[in-house]
Amino acid sequence: MDKWYEKPACNIGTVICGQVCVIRNAAGYPFAHRMNAQQKQELVQAAARAIAQSDKLSALQMEFYDLRDYTDTMKERMISRLIIPPFMIEEGSPVQVFVTPDESISIILGGSEHICIQVSTPGKTVLEAYNTANMIDDELNRTIPYAWNSKYGYLTENPVYTGTGLSVSYMLHMPYMERKQKTAKYTRELGQLGFLLNEHFKGKTFALGDIFRIRNRKTLGLSEGEILSALEQLTAMIASREENERNRQLEEQELSETNRICRGYGILKYARCLGYNEAMTCLSGARTGDNAGLWNSDVPVGAFAAMLHMDDCEFQNDQKTYTKQEIAAARSRYVRKNLPEIELQI
């Protein structure tokens, strides 16, 4: 089965995907950092019963992973592939995960909050993700009462999520806004509106792959509809500015821009060792080439799925520790295996 991040909609335009996280805590239990092992196990069992008793949730055919039984590499891989949101992981905290075969839906237990329902959808479909997450939330709530306050709404350990308990986001590819250093300006402006714009893959001084995430930073005092509507409007505005800047640059500096992008393709095609930063930079350029129609290919060159598979953890083996050079060689082999042939249109 194809993973959700392998769908064509993830590779078209500036907007890559939408994600929704619904954070809940079970009534009658202390917050996560004060729960003992027995209480955590009771919560897992309650979630398993809720899934088994719901026809809608059973139909999702979710698999269960107890990450206490796996190495840290497995946890890192789940974070890298967007199965587990990083904010749910605390050092040493056990995490249990129910996840669908296409990895679009996950229910995370035992992290920094009792329950996190995460739904990911390709392209401009965050409303679809919200509707799915809302359905799962209702089904779990049939058997698991939630911590709720008539004044504040849903109660969470992190006050950022108190209220609706809703975190919604879009992931964006913004190489031209980043190169013009406009993302810092957007971050300040969006902060005044209650939203964050952050690098998703963080380098030392830049955004790896030019991938950014825009999300709400508060839920208290706002309805779900207000949060979703504001996210849609802000994302559309930023995406339009990015696409206009890309078109302008490709028109005014056609030779230098296409040369840069095509050089990156050459590195992906022929390099025998690829560092993480270099691979992400070249894939970002290739994604620009895909969307600008620089070449003829039925398969995207700068596929989002490839970016998710560039992290070191994807090339580790639980039975052996690999050197940086061995990982770089494995990364280049993966890229070459999945890289399509292109025919330039210019």
C-alpha positions in Angstrom: 0.0 0.0 0.0 1.2 3.5 -0.9 2.0 5.8 2.0 0.1 9.0 2.2 3.2 11.1 1.6 3.8 9.2 -1.7 0.6 10.5 -3.2 0.8 12.9 -6.2 -0.8 15.8 -4.3 2.3 16.0 -2.1 4.4 17.0 -5.1 2.3 19.6 -6.7 2.7 23.3 -5.9 3.9 25.0 -2.8 1.6 23.3 -0.3 2.8 19.8 0.4 0.3 18.5 3.0 -2.0 19.2 5.9 -1.8 17.8 9.4 -4.2 17.9 12.3 -3.4 16.9 15.9 -6.1 16.5 18.4 -4.8 16.4 22.0 -6.8 14.9 24.8 -6.3 13.9 28.4 -8.4 11.2 30.1 -10.5 12.3 33.1 -9.6 10.8 36.4 -5.9 10.5 35.7 -3.0 12.9 36.5 -1.2 14.6 33.7 1.4 12.5 31.8 4.5 13.4 33.8 2.8 12.2 37.0 1.3 9.0 35.8 2.7 5.7 37.0 3.3 2.6 34.9 0.0 1.0 35.9 -2.0 4.1 34.9 -0.3 4.3 31.6 -1.0 0.7 30.9 -4.7 1.2 31.8 -4.8 4.1 29.3 -3.4 1.9 26.5 -5.9 -0.9 27.4 -8.8 1.6 27.4 -7.7 2.9 23.9 -7.4 -0.6 22.6 -11.0 -1.4 23.8 -12.3 1.8 22.3 -10.8 0.9 18.9 -12.0 -2.7 19.1 -15.6 -1.7 20.0 -15.9 0.9 17.2 -16.7 -0.4 13.7 -15.3 2.9 12.3 -12.0 2.5 14.0 -11.7 -1.2 13.5 -12.1 -0.6 9.8 -8.9 1.5 9.8 -6.9 -1.7 10.5 -4.4 0.0 12.7 -1.3 -1.7 13.8 0.0 -1.3 17.4 3.6 -0.5 18.2 4.9 -0.4 21.8 8.1 1.6 21.3 9.5 0.3 24.6 10.2 -2.9 22.6 12.1 -1.1 19.9 15.4 0.8 19.7 15.6 4.6 19.6 16.1 4.3 15.8 12.5 3.1 15.4 11.2 6.1 17.3 13.4 8.5 15.3 12.1 6.9 12.1 8.5 7.4 13.1 9.2 11.1 13.9 11.0 11.5 10.5 8.1 9.9 8.6 5.6 12.2 10.4 3.9 9.4 12.3 4.7 10.9 15.7 4.8 14.7 16.3 8.0 15.6 18.1 6.2 17.5 20.8 4.7 14.2 22.0 8.1 12.7 22.8 9.9 13.4 26.0 13.2 11.8 27.0 12.6 8.4 28.5 8.9 8.5 28.0 7.3 5.3 26.7 5.1 5.8 23.7 2.5 3.4 22.3 1.2 4.0 18.8 -1.7 2.8 16.8 -1.0 3.6 13.1 -2.8 2.8 9.8 -1.0 0.9 7.0 -0.6 4.1 4.9 0.7 6.0 8.0 -1.9 8.8 7.5 -3.5 8.2 10.9 -1.8 7.6 14.2 -3.1 7.5 17.8 -0.2 8.2 20.2 -0.4 7.3 23.9 2.0 7.8 26.8 3.8 10.8 25.5 3.7 14.4 26.8 -0.1 14.2 26.7 -2.4 11.2 27.3 -3.7 11.0 23.8 -2.8 12.6 20.5 -4.8 11.8 17.4 -2.8 12.8 14.3 -4.1 12.8 10.7 -2.0 13.7 7.7 -3.4 14.3 4.2 -1.6 15.2 0.9 -2.0 18.7 -0.6 -4.5 21.4 0.4 -6.8 19.1 2.4 -6.4 20.0 6.1 -10.2 20.2 6.4 -10.4 16.5 5.3 -7.8 15.7 8.0 -9.8 17.6 10.6 -13.0 15.7 9.8 -11.2 12.4 10.1 -9.5 13.4 13.4 -12.9 14.6 14.7 -14.5 11.2 13.9 -11.7 9.3 15.7 -12.0 11.7 18.7 -15.7 11.1 19.0 -15.3 7.3 18.7 -12.6 7.3 21.5 -14.7 9.6 23.7 -17.5 7.0 23.7 -15.5 4.9 26.1 -12.8 7.3 27.4 -14.1 10.4 29.2 -12.0 13.5 28.6 -10.7 16.1 31.1 -12.9 19.1 30.4 -13.6 22.4 32.1 -16.6 24.5 31.3 -14.5 27.7 31.4 -11.3 26.6 29.6 -12.4 23.7 27.4 -10.2 20.6 27.0 -7.5 20.5 29.7 -3.9 19.7 28.6 -0.6 19.6 30.3 0.9 22.1 27.9 -1.2 25.3 28.2 -0.7 26.0 24.5 -3.2 23.3 23.6 -5.8 24.1 26.3 -9.2 25.0 24.8 -9.9 23.1 21.6 -6.8 20.9 22.0 -6.3 21.4 18.3 -3.1 21.8 16.4 -3.5 22.3 12.6 -0.7 22.9 10.1 0.3 23.0 6.5 3.8 22.1 5.2 5.1 24.4 2.5 8.0 24.4 0.1 9.4 27.9 0.0 12.9 28.1 -1.6 12.4 31.6 -3.0 11.0 33.3 0.1 13.8 31.7 2.1 16.5 32.9 -0.3 15.1 36.4 -0.2 15.1 36.1 3.6 11.3 36.9 3.8 10.4 33.9 6.0 11.7 35.7 9.1 9.4 38.6 8.3 6.5 36.3 7.9 7.3 34.6 11.2 7.0 37.9 13.0 3.8 38.9 11.2 2.2 35.5 11.7 3.1 35.5 15.4 0.9 38.6 15.9 -2.0 36.6 14.5 -1.5 33.6 16.7 0.4 31.4 14.2 3.9 30.1 13.9 6.0 29.6 10.8 9.0 27.3 11.5 11.5 25.3 9.6 10.4 21.7 9.5 13.8 20.1 8.8 16.2 22.2 10.8 19.8 22.8 9.6 22.3 24.9 11.6 21.5 28.2 10.0 18.8 27.4 7.3 15.8 25.3 6.6 16.8 22.0 5.1 14.9 21.3 1.8 13.3 24.8 2.2 10.4 23.1 3.9 8.4 25.2 6.4 5.4 24.5 8.6 2.7 27.0 9.4 0.5 26.1 12.4 -1.6 27.7 15.1 0.1 28.4 18.4 -2.9 28.8 20.6 -6.4 27.3 20.9 -7.9 29.0 24.0 -10.8 31.3 23.2 -11.0 30.2 19.5 -13.3 27.8 17.8 -12.1 25.0 15.6 -13.7 26.7 12.6 -11.9 30.0 13.3 -8.5 28.3 13.5 -9.1 26.3 10.3 -10.3 29.3 8.4 -7.4 31.5 9.4 -4.9 28.8 8.5 -6.4 28.4 5.1 -6.3 32.1 4.3 -2.8 32.6 5.6 -1.5 29.6 3.8 -3.0 30.7 0.5 -1.5 34.1 0.8 2.0 32.8 1.5 1.8 30.2 -1.2 0.8 32.8 -3.7 3.7 35.0 -2.9 6.1 32.1 -3.1 4.8 31.1 -6.5 4.9 34.6 -7.9 8.5 35.0 -6.7 9.5 31.7 -8.2 8.0 32.6 -11.6 9.7 36.0 -11.5 13.1 34.5 -10.7 12.8 31.9 -13.4 11.8 34.5 -16.0 14.4 37.1 -15.1 17.3 34.8 -14.3 16.4 31.8 -16.4 19.9 30.6 -17.2 21.4 30.8 -13.7 18.3 29.3 -12.0 17.9 26.4 -14.4 21.6 25.8 -14.3 21.5 25.6 -10.5 18.6 23.2 -10.5 20.1 20.9 -13.3 23.4 20.8 -11.5 21.6 19.5 -8.4 19.9 16.8 -10.5 23.4 15.8 -11.7 24.6 15.5 -8.1 21.6 13.3 -7.2 22.2 11.1 -10.3 25.9 10.6 -10.1 27.1 11.1 -6.6 28.3 8.0 -4.7 28.1 9.7 -1.3 25.4 12.1 -0.3 25.3 14.1 2.9 22.0 14.9 4.4 22.2 18.7 3.8 23.4 18.3 0.3 20.7 15.8 -0.6 18.0 18.0 0.8 19.3 21.0 -1.1 19.3 19.2 -4.4 15.9 17.6 -3.8 14.5 21.1 -3.1 15.9 22.4 -6.4 14.5 19.3 -8.1 11.0 20.0 -6.7 11.2 23.5 -8.1 12.1 22.0 -11.5 9.1 19.6 -11.2 6.7 22.4 -10.5 8.2 24.9 -13.0 7.9 22.3 -15.8 11.7 22.4 -16.6 11.7 18.7 -17.6 9.4 16.0 -18.9 8.9 13.3 -16.3 5.9 11.3 -15.2 7.5 10.8 -11.8 8.5 13.7 -9.6 12.3 14.2 -9.2 12.1 16.1 -6.0 9.4 13.9 -4.3 8.4 14.8 -0.8 8.7 11.1 0.1 12.4 11.1 -0.8 13.0 14.1 1.6 11.4 12.1 4.4 13.8 9.2 3.7 17.0 11.3 3.8 17.5 11.3 7.5 20.4 9.2 8.9 18.0 7.0 10.9 16.5 5.7 7.6 19.9 4.1 6.8 20.7 2.6 10.2 20.5 -1.0 11.2 19.7 -2.2 14.7 22.4 -4.9 14.4 25.2 -2.6 13.3 26.4 0.9 13.8 27.3 2.6 10.5 29.8 5.3 9.9 28.8 8.7 8.4 30.4 7.6 5.1 28.5 4.4 5.0 25.3 6.2 5.6 26.1 8.8 2.9 26.8 5.9 0.4 23.5 4.2 1.3 21.7 7.5 0.9 23.1 8.0 -2.6 22.1 4.5 -3.6 18.6 5.1 -2.4 18.4 8.3 -4.4 19.8 6.8 -7.6 17.4 3.9 -7.4 14.4 6.1 -7.2 15.5 9.0 -9.4 13.7 9.2 -12.7 15.3 10.0 -16.0 14.4 13.5 -17.3 14.2 15.2 -20.7 14.8 18.9 -20.4 12.0 21.1 -21.8 14.3 24.2 -22.3 
